[in-house]
Structures are given as structure tokens and as C-alpha cells.
């Protein structure tokens, strides 16, 4: 059994390996750390739950092609969610975070019908705990709208994105990266409906908003927007071949 200090080091090394693209090594170290934590702390300890979540994320990540590993990751997420809900409550930030991660991974793998209830539950939970206009709630609403749009329900997604955009302006301001990102996603909804004439002014509005800012502020906004859009691209991920998808389990 590993010591507490070595467990902490192993956990950080696994994160580093994952960032370097060494997914197999990251999985090996995470499994070793998790096994020791289960023996040392028990299944419901917060460190154990965190490590279980890391393993689940690794196994459901876009690099994983083995259906059995994806299925294991899915089941691990469900177990973490069950334990967190039982221990902390379903509206606890940690439980909502885990549910959100699961929803995002399902969406990335094209399992959009399964993803939507999880993403809606996260949004509802954050509205209840933080308020409808809180940035985390608005980000969750954006995720719901994106999932709906990816299912081809573009009109419904447009309505949600317009709602999110109006609240982002009221809460964060017109030049906030989250406001501009939602505006971009609203434009995507319009483009997917073939409404290019309506889409163009939205993109011009976003660009004009950024260009009107002082130089350093404009650079920061563009960098932040780029990061948010990059994260969204990672969320959607590359298409996963049907043969490599885990079986439908919900």
C-alpha cells in the first residue's frame, strides 16, 4: 500500500502524463492510486471519489477506442455520482460537477439523448443553488442548448441561446468572453437553419464589441474567447466511430 504522500505524488504524476498524451501511463498510475485509496480511505472518502472521477474521465476520453473501457468509465461515473449524491446530496457542487462531466463525455461520444438529461439536471441544480443569472448556471444553459442543437433541434437551441445571451449581457456585460461565446453559438444555430442573413450581424456585433475595447483588453477577450471555443471543440470532440462506441446503457 502506498503512503499518503506518495499517493498525492502519484495522482499529480498521472495528471501530468495525461496532459502529455501518455494515456496508458496515466490510466495505470490512476488505477494504482485508486486501489491504494480504496484500501486506505474507503470508497466514500473525498480523495477516493476524486480519483474514481479521474479514472472515469480517462476511460471515457476521446482517445479511448475500446468499448469495454468506455463502458467501465460510464459505470464508474454512475458509481461516483451515486456515492456523492448519497453523501452530499444531488444539488451539491461536487455531485453537479460529476454529472456535468458525465453529460459532456456522453455528448462528445455522440450519445446525445443520454447526455441531455444529465446536462439539464446540472442546469436545474445550479439555478436552484446559485440563481438563474449566475455565470455557472448560464454556462450550463449553453451546454444544454449545444446538446439540443447537435440533435438537430436548432429552433429550440436558438431559443435557449437567446435566453442565455440576454442574461449574459445583464450579468456579465456585452464584452465578457462567455457573452461573446454564447453569441457565437447562437450564430451557429442560425447557420444550421440556413438563416445566414441573420447570422452575419451577430458575428459582426461580436467583432465590433471586441475591436471597440482598448488594445490589451481586446487581446485578452480574444484569448479568453479562443480558450472557451477551444474547450467547446474539445467537448464535442472528433466523431467517434460507431464500432468503438460503448453499448447503449441507459
C-alpha positions as CSV (number, residue, x, y, z in Angstrom):
1,X,0.0,0.0,0.0
2,X,1.3,3.4,-0.9
3,X,1.8,6.1,1.7
4,X,-0.4,9.2,1.8
5,X,2.4,11.4,0.4
6,X,3.2,9.0,-2.4
7,X,-0.5,8.7,-3.3
8,X,-0.6,12.5,-3.7
9,X,2.5,12.5,-5.9
10,X,1.2,9.6,-8.0
11,X,-2.1,11.4,-8.5
12,X,-0.2,14.5,-9.8
13,X,2.1,12.4,-12.0
14,X,-0.9,10.8,-13.6
15,X,-2.4,14.2,-14.4
16,X,1.0,15.2,-16.0
17,X,1.1,12.0,-18.0
18,X,-2.4,12.7,-19.3
19,X,-1.5,16.2,-20.4
20,X,1.5,14.8,-22.3
21,X,-0.8,12.4,-24.1
22,X,0.5,9.4,-22.3
23,X,-2.9,8.0,-21.7
24,X,-1.9,4.4,-20.9
25,X,0.6,5.5,-18.3
26,X,-2.0,7.9,-16.8
27,X,-4.5,5.1,-16.5
28,X,-2.0,2.8,-14.9
29,X,-1.0,5.3,-12.3
30,X,-4.6,6.3,-11.6
31,X,-5.7,2.7,-11.1
32,X,-2.8,2.1,-8.7
33,X,-3.5,5.3,-6.7
34,X,-7.2,4.4,-6.6
35,X,-6.6,0.9,-5.4
36,X,-4.5,2.2,-2.5
37,X,-7.0,4.9,-1.7
38,X,-9.8,2.3,-1.5
39,X,-7.8,0.3,0.9
40,X,-6.6,3.2,2.9
41,X,-9.5,5.7,2.9
42,X,-12.6,3.7,1.8
43,X,-14.9,4.3,-1.1
44,X,-16.7,7.4,0.2
45,X,-13.6,9.4,1.1
46,X,-13.4,12.6,-1.0
47,X,-9.9,11.7,-2.2
48,X,-11.1,8.3,-3.4
49,X,-14.1,9.8,-5.1
50,X,-11.8,12.3,-6.8
51,X,-9.6,9.6,-8.1
52,X,-12.6,7.5,-9.3
53,X,-13.7,10.5,-11.2
54,X,-10.3,10.9,-12.8
55,X,-10.3,7.3,-13.9
56,X,-13.8,7.6,-15.3
57,X,-12.8,10.7,-17.3
58,X,-9.7,8.9,-18.6
59,X,-11.7,5.9,-19.7
60,X,-14.4,8.0,-21.4
61,X,-12.0,10.4,-23.0
62,X,-11.8,10.8,-26.8
63,X,-8.6,8.8,-27.0
64,X,-10.3,5.7,-25.8
65,X,-11.5,3.3,-28.5
66,X,-12.1,0.1,-26.6
67,X,-15.8,-0.3,-25.9
68,X,-15.2,-2.2,-22.7
69,X,-13.1,0.7,-21.2
70,X,-15.7,3.3,-22.2
71,X,-18.4,1.1,-20.6
72,X,-16.2,0.9,-17.4
73,X,-15.8,4.6,-17.4
74,X,-19.5,5.1,-17.7
75,X,-20.3,2.8,-14.9
76,X,-17.6,4.4,-12.7
77,X,-19.1,7.8,-13.3
78,X,-22.5,6.5,-12.2
79,X,-21.0,5.0,-9.1
80,X,-19.2,8.3,-8.2
81,X,-22.5,10.1,-8.8
82,X,-24.4,7.7,-6.6
83,X,-21.9,8.0,-3.8
84,X,-21.7,11.8,-4.0
85,X,-25.5,12.1,-4.1
86,X,-25.9,9.8,-1.1
87,X,-23.1,11.6,0.9
88,X,-23.5,15.2,-0.1
89,X,-26.9,15.5,-1.8
90,X,-27.8,15.7,-5.5
91,X,-27.5,19.5,-5.6
92,X,-24.0,19.6,-4.0
93,X,-21.5,21.3,-6.3
94,X,-19.3,18.2,-6.4
95,X,-22.3,16.0,-7.4
96,X,-23.3,18.5,-10.1
97,X,-19.7,18.7,-11.4
98,X,-19.6,14.9,-11.8
99,X,-23.0,14.8,-13.5
100,X,-21.8,17.6,-15.8
101,X,-18.6,15.7,-16.7
102,X,-20.6,12.6,-17.5
103,X,-23.0,14.6,-19.7
104,X,-20.2,16.2,-21.6
105,X,-18.4,12.9,-22.2
106,X,-21.7,11.3,-23.5
107,X,-22.2,14.3,-25.8
108,X,-18.7,14.1,-27.1
109,X,-19.3,10.4,-27.9
110,X,-22.4,11.2,-29.8
111,X,-24.7,9.8,-27.1
112,X,-26.7,13.0,-27.1
113,X,-30.1,11.6,-26.0
114,X,-28.3,10.2,-22.9
115,X,-26.3,13.4,-22.3
116,X,-29.3,15.8,-22.4
117,X,-31.0,14.7,-19.1
118,X,-27.6,15.0,-17.2
119,X,-26.9,18.4,-18.6
120,X,-30.4,19.6,-17.8
121,X,-30.1,18.3,-14.3
122,X,-26.9,20.3,-13.8
123,X,-28.5,23.4,-15.1
124,X,-31.6,23.0,-12.9
125,X,-29.3,22.3,-9.9
126,X,-27.2,25.4,-10.5
127,X,-30.3,27.6,-11.0
128,X,-31.7,26.3,-7.7
129,X,-28.4,26.7,-5.7
130,X,-26.9,29.8,-7.4
131,X,-29.7,31.6,-9.3
132,X,-30.6,31.7,-12.9
133,X,-28.2,34.6,-13.7
134,X,-25.1,33.1,-12.1
135,X,-22.3,32.5,-14.7
136,X,-22.1,28.8,-13.9
137,X,-25.8,28.4,-14.5
138,X,-25.5,30.4,-17.8
139,X,-22.6,28.1,-18.9
140,X,-24.8,25.1,-18.1
141,X,-27.6,26.5,-20.1
142,X,-25.3,27.0,-23.0
143,X,-24.2,23.3,-22.7
144,X,-27.9,22.2,-22.8
145,X,-28.5,24.3,-25.9
146,X,-25.5,22.9,-27.7
147,X,-26.6,19.3,-26.9
148,X,-30.0,20.1,-28.3
149,X,-28.6,21.8,-31.4
150,X,-26.4,18.8,-32.0
151,X,-29.5,16.6,-32.1
152,X,-30.9,18.8,-34.9
153,X,-33.4,20.7,-32.7
154,X,-32.0,24.0,-33.9
155,X,-35.1,26.2,-33.2
156,X,-35.2,25.0,-29.6
157,X,-31.5,25.6,-29.2
158,X,-31.8,29.0,-30.6
159,X,-34.4,30.0,-28.1
160,X,-32.2,28.8,-25.2
161,X,-29.2,30.6,-26.6
162,X,-31.1,33.8,-26.9
163,X,-32.2,33.4,-23.3
164,X,-28.6,32.7,-22.2
165,X,-27.3,35.7,-24.3
166,X,-29.7,38.1,-22.8
167,X,-28.9,37.0,-19.2
168,X,-25.1,37.0,-20.0
169,X,-25.4,40.7,-21.1
170,X,-27.3,41.6,-18.0
171,X,-25.0,39.7,-15.6
172,X,-21.5,39.7,-17.3
173,X,-21.7,42.6,-19.8
174,X,-21.6,42.6,-23.6
175,X,-17.8,42.2,-23.8
176,X,-17.5,39.2,-21.4
177,X,-16.0,36.1,-23.1
178,X,-19.0,34.0,-22.0
179,X,-21.4,36.5,-23.6
180,X,-19.5,36.5,-26.8
181,X,-19.2,32.7,-26.9
182,X,-23.0,32.3,-26.4
183,X,-23.5,34.9,-29.2
184,X,-21.2,32.8,-31.4
185,X,-23.2,29.6,-30.6
186,X,-26.4,31.4,-31.3
187,X,-25.0,32.2,-34.7
188,X,-24.2,28.5,-35.2
189,X,-27.9,27.8,-34.5
190,X,-29.0,30.3,-37.2
191,X,-26.4,28.9,-39.7
192,X,-27.7,25.4,-39.2
193,X,-31.2,26.6,-40.0
194,X,-29.9,28.3,-43.2
195,X,-30.5,31.8,-41.8
196,X,-27.2,33.2,-42.9
197,X,-28.6,36.8,-43.3
198,X,-29.4,36.8,-39.6
199,X,-26.2,35.1,-38.6
200,X,-23.8,37.7,-40.1
201,X,-24.9,40.7,-38.0
202,X,-24.3,38.6,-34.8
203,X,-20.7,37.9,-35.8
204,X,-20.2,41.5,-36.8
205,X,-21.6,42.6,-33.4
206,X,-19.2,40.3,-31.5
207,X,-16.3,41.5,-33.6
208,X,-17.2,45.2,-33.2
209,X,-17.6,44.7,-29.5
210,X,-14.1,43.3,-29.2
211,X,-12.5,45.8,-31.5
212,X,-14.0,48.7,-29.6
213,X,-12.1,47.7,-26.5
214,X,-8.6,49.1,-25.6
215,X,-5.8,47.1,-27.2
216,X,-4.8,44.9,-24.2
217,X,-8.4,44.3,-23.2
218,X,-9.3,43.3,-26.8
219,X,-6.4,40.9,-26.8
220,X,-7.5,39.4,-23.5
221,X,-11.1,39.0,-24.7
222,X,-10.0,37.3,-27.9
223,X,-7.7,35.0,-26.0
224,X,-10.4,34.1,-23.5
225,X,-12.9,33.6,-26.3
226,X,-10.4,31.4,-28.1
227,X,-9.9,29.3,-25.0
228,X,-13.7,28.9,-24.4
229,X,-14.3,27.9,-28.0
230,X,-11.3,25.5,-27.9
231,X,-12.8,23.9,-24.8
232,X,-16.1,23.6,-26.6
233,X,-14.4,22.0,-29.5
234,X,-12.8,19.5,-27.1
235,X,-16.2,19.0,-25.5
236,X,-17.7,18.0,-28.9
237,X,-14.6,16.1,-29.8
238,X,-13.9,14.2,-33.1
239,X,-16.7,11.9,-34.3
240,X,-16.4,8.5,-32.6
241,X,-16.7,5.6,-34.9
242,X,-19.9,3.6,-34.3
243,X,-17.9,0.4,-33.8
244,X,-15.9,2.0,-31.0
245,X,-18.8,3.3,-29.0
246,X,-19.9,1.7,-25.8
247,X,-23.2,-0.1,-26.0
248,X,-26.3,1.9,-25.0
249,X,-26.6,1.5,-21.3
250,X,-29.3,3.9,-20.1
